Amino acid sequence: MGDEGDGARMSERDRLASQLATETGITMDQARGLIGMLGTDRNSLLREARIIFRQGHRQG
């Protein structure tokens, strides 16, 4: 049973990473990294993802 819960959680995190990447323009790897650092609080993730996106465009 523990494995099923872990799989469902990973699927949820992958879904969140995909939504975050699509909405903010960051990469899936960046989105996954943010989720790993911050957890799944959507407001925090969006704030940080937008900062990452802006920084990338200033340097590029």
mmCIF file of the N, C-alpha and C atoms, coordinates in Angstrom:
data_MODEL
# 
_entry.id   MODEL 
# 
loop_
_atom_site.group_PDB 
_atom_site.id 
_atom_site.type_symbol 
_atom_site.label_atom_id 
_atom_site.label_alt_id 
_atom_site.label_comp_id 
_atom_site.label_asym_id 
_atom_site.label_entity_id 
_atom_site.label_seq_id 
_atom_site.pdbx_PDB_ins_code 
_atom_site.Cartn_x 
_atom_site.Cartn_y 
_atom_site.Cartn_z 
_atom_site.occupancy 
_atom_site.B_iso_or_equiv 
_atom_site.pdbx_formal_charge 
_atom_site.auth_seq_id 
_atom_site.auth_comp_id 
_atom_site.auth_asym_id 
_atom_site.auth_atom_id 
_atom_site.pdbx_PDB_model_num 
ATOM 1   N N  . MET A 1 1  ? 0.799  -1.190 0.000   1.00 0.00 ? 1  MET A N  1 
ATOM 2   C CA . MET A 1 1  ? 0.000  0.000  0.000   1.00 0.00 ? 1  MET A CA 1 
ATOM 3   C C  . MET A 1 1  ? 0.850  1.267  0.000   1.00 0.00 ? 1  MET A C  1 
ATOM 4   N N  . GLY A 1 2  ? 1.952  1.259  0.698   1.00 0.00 ? 2  GLY A N  1 
ATOM 5   C CA . GLY A 1 2  ? 2.821  2.428  0.744   1.00 0.00 ? 2  GLY A CA 1 
ATOM 6   C C  . GLY A 1 2  ? 3.317  2.825  -0.623  1.00 0.00 ? 2  GLY A C  1 
ATOM 7   N N  . ASP A 1 3  ? 3.611  1.830  -1.454  1.00 0.00 ? 3  ASP A N  1 
ATOM 8   C CA . ASP A 1 3  ? 4.104  2.125  -2.793  1.00 0.00 ? 3  ASP A CA 1 
ATOM 9   C C  . ASP A 1 3  ? 3.053  2.826  -3.637  1.00 0.00 ? 3  ASP A C  1 
ATOM 10  N N  . GLU A 1 4  ? 1.794  2.425  -3.497  1.00 0.00 ? 4  GLU A N  1 
ATOM 11  C CA . GLU A 1 4  ? 0.732  3.061  -4.262  1.00 0.00 ? 4  GLU A CA 1 
ATOM 12  C C  . GLU A 1 4  ? 0.605  4.531  -3.879  1.00 0.00 ? 4  GLU A C  1 
ATOM 13  N N  . GLY A 1 5  ? 0.682  4.821  -2.605  1.00 0.00 ? 5  GLY A N  1 
ATOM 14  C CA . GLY A 1 5  ? 0.604  6.200  -2.146  1.00 0.00 ? 5  GLY A CA 1 
ATOM 15  C C  . GLY A 1 5  ? 1.747  7.029  -2.667  1.00 0.00 ? 5  GLY A C  1 
ATOM 16  N N  . ASP A 1 6  ? 2.953  6.461  -2.667  1.00 0.00 ? 6  ASP A N  1 
ATOM 17  C CA . ASP A 1 6  ? 4.109  7.173  -3.191  1.00 0.00 ? 6  ASP A CA 1 
ATOM 18  C C  . ASP A 1 6  ? 3.946  7.439  -4.680  1.00 0.00 ? 6  ASP A C  1 
ATOM 19  N N  . GLY A 1 7  ? 3.439  6.470  -5.411  1.00 0.00 ? 7  GLY A N  1 
ATOM 20  C CA . GLY A 1 7  ? 3.221  6.646  -6.842  1.00 0.00 ? 7  GLY A CA 1 
ATOM 21  C C  . GLY A 1 7  ? 2.194  7.715  -7.126  1.00 0.00 ? 7  GLY A C  1 
ATOM 22  N N  . ALA A 1 8  ? 1.146  7.741  -6.338  1.00 0.00 ? 8  ALA A N  1 
ATOM 23  C CA . ALA A 1 8  ? 0.115  8.768  -6.511  1.00 0.00 ? 8  ALA A CA 1 
ATOM 24  C C  . ALA A 1 8  ? 0.681  10.142 -6.193  1.00 0.00 ? 8  ALA A C  1 
ATOM 25  N N  . ARG A 1 9  ? 1.507  10.212 -5.178  1.00 0.00 ? 9  ARG A N  1 
ATOM 26  C CA . ARG A 1 9  ? 2.113  11.490 -4.809  1.00 0.00 ? 9  ARG A CA 1 
ATOM 27  C C  . ARG A 1 9  ? 3.038  11.980 -5.918  1.00 0.00 ? 9  ARG A C  1 
ATOM 28  N N  . MET A 1 10 ? 3.830  11.096 -6.484  1.00 0.00 ? 10 MET A N  1 
ATOM 29  C CA . MET A 1 10 ? 4.724  11.486 -7.573  1.00 0.00 ? 10 MET A CA 1 
ATOM 30  C C  . MET A 1 10 ? 3.920  11.957 -8.779  1.00 0.00 ? 10 MET A C  1 
ATOM 31  N N  . SER A 1 11 ? 2.847  11.294 -9.059  1.00 0.00 ? 11 SER A N  1 
ATOM 32  C CA . SER A 1 11 ? 2.003  11.693 -10.170 1.00 0.00 ? 11 SER A CA 1 
ATOM 33  C C  . SER A 1 11 ? 1.437  13.091 -9.921  1.00 0.00 ? 11 SER A C  1 
ATOM 34  N N  . GLU A 1 12 ? 1.023  13.345 -8.712  1.00 0.00 ? 12 GLU A N  1 
ATOM 35  C CA . GLU A 1 12 ? 0.496  14.667 -8.353  1.00 0.00 ? 12 GLU A CA 1 
ATOM 36  C C  . GLU A 1 12 ? 1.586  15.725 -8.509  1.00 0.00 ? 12 GLU A C  1 
ATOM 37  N N  . ARG A 1 13 ? 2.786  15.401 -8.067  1.00 0.00 ? 13 ARG A N  1 
ATOM 38  C CA . ARG A 1 13 ? 3.896  16.352 -8.189  1.00 0.00 ? 13 ARG A CA 1 
ATOM 39  C C  . ARG A 1 13 ? 4.282  16.576 -9.647  1.00 0.00 ? 13 ARG A C  1 
ATOM 40  N N  . ASP A 1 14 ? 4.261  15.525 -10.444 1.00 0.00 ? 14 ASP A N  1 
ATOM 41  C CA . ASP A 1 14 ? 4.549  15.684 -11.869 1.00 0.00 ? 14 ASP A CA 1 
ATOM 42  C C  . ASP A 1 14 ? 3.500  16.563 -12.543 1.00 0.00 ? 14 ASP A C  1 
ATOM 43  N N  . ARG A 1 15 ? 2.266  16.367 -12.163 1.00 0.00 ? 15 ARG A N  1 
ATOM 44  C CA . ARG A 1 15 ? 1.172  17.171 -12.713 1.00 0.00 ? 15 ARG A CA 1 
ATOM 45  C C  . ARG A 1 15 ? 1.356  18.638 -12.309 1.00 0.00 ? 15 ARG A C  1 
ATOM 46  N N  . LEU A 1 16 ? 1.697  18.875 -11.066 1.00 0.00 ? 16 LEU A N  1 
ATOM 47  C CA . LEU A 1 16 ? 1.930  20.223 -10.584 1.00 0.00 ? 16 LEU A CA 1 
ATOM 48  C C  . LEU A 1 16 ? 3.130  20.852 -11.294 1.00 0.00 ? 16 LEU A C  1 
ATOM 49  N N  . ALA A 1 17 ? 4.189  20.076 -11.487 1.00 0.00 ? 17 ALA A N  1 
ATOM 50  C CA . ALA A 1 17 ? 5.370  20.580 -12.192 1.00 0.00 ? 17 ALA A CA 1 
ATOM 51  C C  . ALA A 1 17 ? 5.014  20.972 -13.616 1.00 0.00 ? 17 ALA A C  1 
ATOM 52  N N  . SER A 1 18 ? 4.231  20.164 -14.283 1.00 0.00 ? 18 SER A N  1 
ATOM 53  C CA . SER A 1 18 ? 3.815  20.463 -15.650 1.00 0.00 ? 18 SER A CA 1 
ATOM 54  C C  . SER A 1 18 ? 2.989  21.744 -15.709 1.00 0.00 ? 18 SER A C  1 
ATOM 55  N N  . GLN A 1 19 ? 2.053  21.889 -14.793 1.00 0.00 ? 19 GLN A N  1 
ATOM 56  C CA . GLN A 1 19 ? 1.233  23.098 -14.746 1.00 0.00 ? 19 GLN A CA 1 
ATOM 57  C C  . GLN A 1 19 ? 2.081  24.327 -14.458 1.00 0.00 ? 19 GLN A C  1 
ATOM 58  N N  . LEU A 1 20 ? 3.012  24.195 -13.537 1.00 0.00 ? 20 LEU A N  1 
ATOM 59  C CA . LEU A 1 20 ? 3.889  25.303 -13.169 1.00 0.00 ? 20 LEU A CA 1 
ATOM 60  C C  . LEU A 1 20 ? 4.765  25.721 -14.346 1.00 0.00 ? 20 LEU A C  1 
ATOM 61  N N  . ALA A 1 21 ? 5.328  24.744 -15.035 1.00 0.00 ? 21 ALA A N  1 
ATOM 62  C CA . ALA A 1 21 ? 6.172  25.038 -16.187 1.00 0.00 ? 21 ALA A CA 1 
ATOM 63  C C  . ALA A 1 21 ? 5.366  25.719 -17.294 1.00 0.00 ? 21 ALA A C  1 
ATOM 64  N N  . THR A 1 22 ? 4.192  25.227 -17.562 1.00 0.00 ? 22 THR A N  1 
ATOM 65  C CA . THR A 1 22 ? 3.344  25.796 -18.608 1.00 0.00 ? 22 THR A CA 1 
ATOM 66  C C  . THR A 1 22 ? 2.926  27.218 -18.266 1.00 0.00 ? 22 THR A C  1 
ATOM 67  N N  . GLU A 1 23 ? 2.541  27.420 -17.038 1.00 0.00 ? 23 GLU A N  1 
ATOM 68  C CA . GLU A 1 23 ? 2.019  28.718 -16.631 1.00 0.00 ? 23 GLU A CA 1 
ATOM 69  C C  . GLU A 1 23 ? 3.099  29.791 -16.525 1.00 0.00 ? 23 GLU A C  1 
ATOM 70  N N  . THR A 1 24 ? 4.317  29.402 -16.166 1.00 0.00 ? 24 THR A N  1 
ATOM 71  C CA . THR A 1 24 ? 5.350  30.412 -15.899 1.00 0.00 ? 24 THR A CA 1 
ATOM 72  C C  . THR A 1 24 ? 6.476  30.452 -16.918 1.00 0.00 ? 24 THR A C  1 
ATOM 73  N N  . GLY A 1 25 ? 6.612  29.418 -17.734 1.00 0.00 ? 25 GLY A N  1 
ATOM 74  C CA . GLY A 1 25 ? 7.668  29.417 -18.745 1.00 0.00 ? 25 GLY A CA 1 
ATOM 75  C C  . GLY A 1 25 ? 8.989  28.824 -18.287 1.00 0.00 ? 25 GLY A C  1 
ATOM 76  N N  . ILE A 1 26 ? 9.043  28.266 -17.074 1.00 0.00 ? 26 ILE A N  1 
ATOM 77  C CA . ILE A 1 26 ? 10.271 27.599 -16.637 1.00 0.00 ? 26 ILE A CA 1 
ATOM 78  C C  . ILE A 1 26 ? 10.270 26.171 -17.171 1.00 0.00 ? 26 ILE A C  1 
ATOM 79  N N  . THR A 1 27 ? 11.401 25.497 -17.044 1.00 0.00 ? 27 THR A N  1 
ATOM 80  C CA . THR A 1 27 ? 11.491 24.120 -17.525 1.00 0.00 ? 27 THR A CA 1 
ATOM 81  C C  . THR A 1 27 ? 10.886 23.157 -16.500 1.00 0.00 ? 27 THR A C  1 
ATOM 82  N N  . MET A 1 28 ? 10.596 21.951 -16.961 1.00 0.00 ? 28 MET A N  1 
ATOM 83  C CA . MET A 1 28 ? 10.086 20.916 -16.059 1.00 0.00 ? 28 MET A CA 1 
ATOM 84  C C  . MET A 1 28 ? 11.109 20.614 -14.969 1.00 0.00 ? 28 MET A C  1 
ATOM 85  N N  . ASP A 1 29 ? 12.387 20.575 -15.324 1.00 0.00 ? 29 ASP A N  1 
ATOM 86  C CA . ASP A 1 29 ? 13.422 20.316 -14.317 1.00 0.00 ? 29 ASP A CA 1 
ATOM 87  C C  . ASP A 1 29 ? 13.441 21.413 -13.259 1.00 0.00 ? 29 ASP A C  1 
ATOM 88  N N  . GLN A 1 30 ? 13.307 22.651 -13.693 1.00 0.00 ? 30 GLN A N  1 
ATOM 89  C CA . GLN A 1 30 ? 13.263 23.757 -12.733 1.00 0.00 ? 30 GLN A CA 1 
ATOM 90  C C  . GLN A 1 30 ? 12.029 23.643 -11.851 1.00 0.00 ? 30 GLN A C  1 
ATOM 91  N N  . ALA A 1 31 ? 10.899 23.305 -12.449 1.00 0.00 ? 31 ALA A N  1 
ATOM 92  C CA . ALA A 1 31 ? 9.655  23.164 -11.692 1.00 0.00 ? 31 ALA A CA 1 
ATOM 93  C C  . ALA A 1 31 ? 9.783  22.042 -10.667 1.00 0.00 ? 31 ALA A C  1 
ATOM 94  N N  . ARG A 1 32 ? 10.337 20.921 -11.076 1.00 0.00 ? 32 ARG A N  1 
ATOM 95  C CA . ARG A 1 32 ? 10.528 19.813 -10.135 1.00 0.00 ? 32 ARG A CA 1 
ATOM 96  C C  . ARG A 1 32 ? 11.466 20.211 -9.004  1.00 0.00 ? 32 ARG A C  1 
ATOM 97  N N  . GLY A 1 33 ? 12.499 20.956 -9.333  1.00 0.00 ? 33 GLY A N  1 
ATOM 98  C CA . GLY A 1 33 ? 13.438 21.418 -8.315  1.00 0.00 ? 33 GLY A CA 1 
ATOM 99  C C  . GLY A 1 33 ? 12.771 22.328 -7.295  1.00 0.00 ? 33 GLY A C  1 
ATOM 100 N N  . LEU A 1 34 ? 11.930 23.235 -7.790  1.00 0.00 ? 34 LEU A N  1 
ATOM 101 C CA . LEU A 1 34 ? 11.208 24.115 -6.873  1.00 0.00 ? 34 LEU A CA 1 
ATOM 102 C C  . LEU A 1 34 ? 10.282 23.329 -5.955  1.00 0.00 ? 34 LEU A C  1 
ATOM 103 N N  . ILE A 1 35 ? 9.574  22.374 -6.524  1.00 0.00 ? 35 ILE A N  1 
ATOM 104 C CA . ILE A 1 35 ? 8.667  21.551 -5.718  1.00 0.00 ? 35 ILE A CA 1 
ATOM 105 C C  . ILE A 1 35 ? 9.459  20.783 -4.663  1.00 0.00 ? 35 ILE A C  1 
ATOM 106 N N  . GLY A 1 36 ? 10.631 20.296 -5.044  1.00 0.00 ? 36 GLY A N  1 
ATOM 107 C CA . GLY A 1 36 ? 11.479 19.595 -4.080  1.00 0.00 ? 36 GLY A CA 1 
ATOM 108 C C  . GLY A 1 36 ? 11.944 20.492 -2.944  1.00 0.00 ? 36 GLY A C  1 
ATOM 109 N N  . MET A 1 37 ? 12.198 21.763 -3.243  1.00 0.00 ? 37 MET A N  1 
ATOM 110 C CA . MET A 1 37 ? 12.667 22.694 -2.218  1.00 0.00 ? 37 MET A CA 1 
ATOM 111 C C  . MET A 1 37 ? 11.538 23.295 -1.392  1.00 0.00 ? 37 MET A C  1 
ATOM 112 N N  . LEU A 1 38 ? 10.432 23.635 -2.058  1.00 0.00 ? 38 LEU A N  1 
ATOM 113 C CA . LEU A 1 38 ? 9.381  24.408 -1.401  1.00 0.00 ? 38 LEU A CA 1 
ATOM 114 C C  . LEU A 1 38 ? 8.154  23.598 -1.003  1.00 0.00 ? 38 LEU A C  1 
ATOM 115 N N  . GLY A 1 39 ? 8.026  22.410 -1.556  1.00 0.00 ? 39 GLY A N  1 
ATOM 116 C CA . GLY A 1 39 ? 6.799  21.650 -1.323  1.00 0.00 ? 39 GLY A CA 1 
ATOM 117 C C  . GLY A 1 39 ? 5.768  22.004 -2.383  1.00 0.00 ? 39 GLY A C  1 
ATOM 118 N N  . THR A 1 40 ? 4.510  21.861 -2.058  1.00 0.00 ? 40 THR A N  1 
ATOM 119 C CA . THR A 1 40 ? 3.469  22.007 -3.074  1.00 0.00 ? 40 THR A CA 1 
ATOM 120 C C  . THR A 1 40 ? 2.590  23.246 -2.880  1.00 0.00 ? 40 THR A C  1 
ATOM 121 N N  . ASP A 1 41 ? 3.034  24.200 -2.096  1.00 0.00 ? 41 ASP A N  1 
ATOM 122 C CA . ASP A 1 41 ? 2.265  25.435 -1.927  1.00 0.00 ? 41 ASP A CA 1 
ATOM 123 C C  . ASP A 1 41 ? 2.300  26.224 -3.241  1.00 0.00 ? 41 ASP A C  1 
ATOM 124 N N  . ARG A 1 42 ? 1.153  26.299 -3.898  1.00 0.00 ? 42 ARG A N  1 
ATOM 125 C CA . ARG A 1 42 ? 1.071  26.872 -5.237  1.00 0.00 ? 42 ARG A CA 1 
ATOM 126 C C  . ARG A 1 42 ? 1.524  28.332 -5.293  1.00 0.00 ? 42 ARG A C  1 
ATOM 127 N N  . ASN A 1 43 ? 1.124  29.135 -4.325  1.00 0.00 ? 43 ASN A N  1 
ATOM 128 C CA . ASN A 1 43 ? 1.503  30.551 -4.342  1.00 0.00 ? 43 ASN A CA 1 
ATOM 129 C C  . ASN A 1 43 ? 3.020  30.728 -4.239  1.00 0.00 ? 43 ASN A C  1 
ATOM 130 N N  . SER A 1 44 ? 3.648  29.968 -3.368  1.00 0.00 ? 44 SER A N  1 
ATOM 131 C CA . SER A 1 44 ? 5.105  30.042 -3.233  1.00 0.00 ? 44 SER A CA 1 
ATOM 132 C C  . SER A 1 44 ? 5.796  29.582 -4.514  1.00 0.00 ? 44 SER A C  1 
ATOM 133 N N  . LEU A 1 45 ? 5.289  28.504 -5.092  1.00 0.00 ? 45 LEU A N  1 
ATOM 134 C CA . LEU A 1 45 ? 5.877  27.981 -6.329  1.00 0.00 ? 45 LEU A CA 1 
ATOM 135 C C  . LEU A 1 45 ? 5.756  28.987 -7.469  1.00 0.00 ? 45 LEU A C  1 
ATOM 136 N N  . LEU A 1 46 ? 4.595  29.589 -7.611  1.00 0.00 ? 46 LEU A N  1 
ATOM 137 C CA . LEU A 1 46 ? 4.401  30.570 -8.679  1.00 0.00 ? 46 LEU A CA 1 
ATOM 138 C C  . LEU A 1 46 ? 5.324  31.774 -8.500  1.00 0.00 ? 46 LEU A C  1 
ATOM 139 N N  . ARG A 1 47 ? 5.436  32.256 -7.287  1.00 0.00 ? 47 ARG A N  1 
ATOM 140 C CA . ARG A 1 47 ? 6.309  33.407 -7.017  1.00 0.00 ? 47 ARG A CA 1 
ATOM 141 C C  . ARG A 1 47 ? 7.756  33.097 -7.411  1.00 0.00 ? 47 ARG A C  1 
ATOM 142 N N  . GLU A 1 48 ? 8.260  31.966 -6.950  1.00 0.00 ? 48 GLU A N  1 
ATOM 143 C CA . GLU A 1 48 ? 9.642  31.607 -7.230  1.00 0.00 ? 48 GLU A CA 1 
ATOM 144 C C  . GLU A 1 48 ? 9.860  31.280 -8.706  1.00 0.00 ? 48 GLU A C  1 
ATOM 145 N N  . ALA A 1 49 ? 8.902  30.628 -9.329  1.00 0.00 ? 49 ALA A N  1 
ATOM 146 C CA . ALA A 1 49 ? 9.027  30.290 -10.755 1.00 0.00 ? 49 ALA A CA 1 
ATOM 147 C C  . ALA A 1 49 ? 9.093  31.553 -11.603 1.00 0.00 ? 49 ALA A C  1 
ATOM 148 N N  . ARG A 1 50 ? 8.309  32.547 -11.250 1.00 0.00 ? 50 ARG A N  1 
ATOM 149 C CA . ARG A 1 50 ? 8.335  33.814 -12.002 1.00 0.00 ? 50 ARG A CA 1 
ATOM 150 C C  . ARG A 1 50 ? 9.663  34.521 -11.837 1.00 0.00 ? 50 ARG A C  1 
ATOM 151 N N  . ILE A 1 51 ? 10.243 34.443 -10.655 1.00 0.00 ? 51 ILE A N  1 
ATOM 152 C CA . ILE A 1 51 ? 11.574 35.022 -10.432 1.00 0.00 ? 51 ILE A CA 1 
ATOM 153 C C  . ILE A 1 51 ? 12.601 34.306 -11.303 1.00 0.00 ? 51 ILE A C  1 
ATOM 154 N N  . ILE A 1 52 ? 12.568 32.985 -11.310 1.00 0.00 ? 52 ILE A N  1 
ATOM 155 C CA . ILE A 1 52 ? 13.502 32.202 -12.137 1.00 0.00 ? 52 ILE A CA 1 
ATOM 156 C C  . ILE A 1 52 ? 13.345 32.574 -13.606 1.00 0.00 ? 52 ILE A C  1 
ATOM 157 N N  . PHE A 1 53 ? 12.114 32.683 -14.066 1.00 0.00 ? 53 PHE A N  1 
ATOM 158 C CA . PHE A 1 53 ? 11.850 33.002 -15.467 1.00 0.00 ? 53 PHE A CA 1 
ATOM 159 C C  . PHE A 1 53 ? 12.431 34.377 -15.809 1.00 0.00 ? 53 PHE A C  1 
ATOM 160 N N  . ARG A 1 54 ? 12.184 35.378 -14.969 1.00 0.00 ? 54 ARG A N  1 
ATOM 161 C CA . ARG A 1 54 ? 12.698 36.728 -15.232 1.00 0.00 ? 54 ARG A CA 1 
ATOM 162 C C  . ARG A 1 54 ? 14.215 36.753 -15.231 1.00 0.00 ? 54 ARG A C  1 
ATOM 163 N N  . GLN A 1 55 ? 14.847 36.039 -14.306 1.00 0.00 ? 55 GLN A N  1 
ATOM 164 C CA . GLN A 1 55 ? 16.297 35.998 -14.249 1.00 0.00 ? 55 GLN A CA 1 
ATOM 165 C C  . GLN A 1 55 ? 16.874 35.372 -15.513 1.00 0.00 ? 55 GLN A C  1 
ATOM 166 N N  . GLY A 1 56 ? 16.246 34.352 -16.012 1.00 0.00 ? 56 GLY A N  1 
ATOM 167 C CA . GLY A 1 56 ? 16.711 33.698 -17.221 1.00 0.00 ? 56 GLY A CA 1 
ATOM 168 C C  . GLY A 1 56 ? 16.633 34.597 -18.435 1.00 0.00 ? 56 GLY A C  1 
ATOM 169 N N  . HIS A 1 57 ? 15.610 35.433 -18.486 1.00 0.00 ? 57 HIS A N  1 
ATOM 170 C CA . HIS A 1 57 ? 15.452 36.323 -19.625 1.00 0.00 ? 57 HIS A CA 1 
ATOM 171 C C  . HIS A 1 57 ? 16.384 37.539 -19.550 1.00 0.00 ? 57 HIS A C  1 
ATOM 172 N N  . ARG A 1 58 ? 16.778 37.924 -18.369 1.00 0.00 ? 58 ARG A N  1 
ATOM 173 C CA . ARG A 1 58 ? 17.731 39.028 -18.236 1.00 0.00 ? 58 ARG A CA 1 
ATOM 174 C C  . ARG A 1 58 ? 19.127 38.608 -18.680 1.00 0.00 ? 58 ARG A C  1 
ATOM 175 N N  . GLN A 1 59 ? 19.489 37.352 -18.365 1.00 0.00 ? 59 GLN A N  1 
ATOM 176 C CA . GLN A 1 59 ? 20.818 36.849 -18.693 1.00 0.00 ? 59 GLN A CA 1 
ATOM 177 C C  . GLN A 1 59 ? 20.922 36.437 -20.152 1.00 0.00 ? 59 GLN A C  1 
ATOM 178 N N  . GLY A 1 60 ? 19.823 36.001 -20.740 1.00 0.00 ? 60 GLY A N  1 
ATOM 179 C CA . GLY A 1 60 ? 19.838 35.466 -22.093 1.00 0.00 ? 60 GLY A CA 1 
ATOM 180 C C  . GLY A 1 60 ? 19.615 36.471 -23.091 1.00 0.00 ? 60 GLY A C  1 
# 
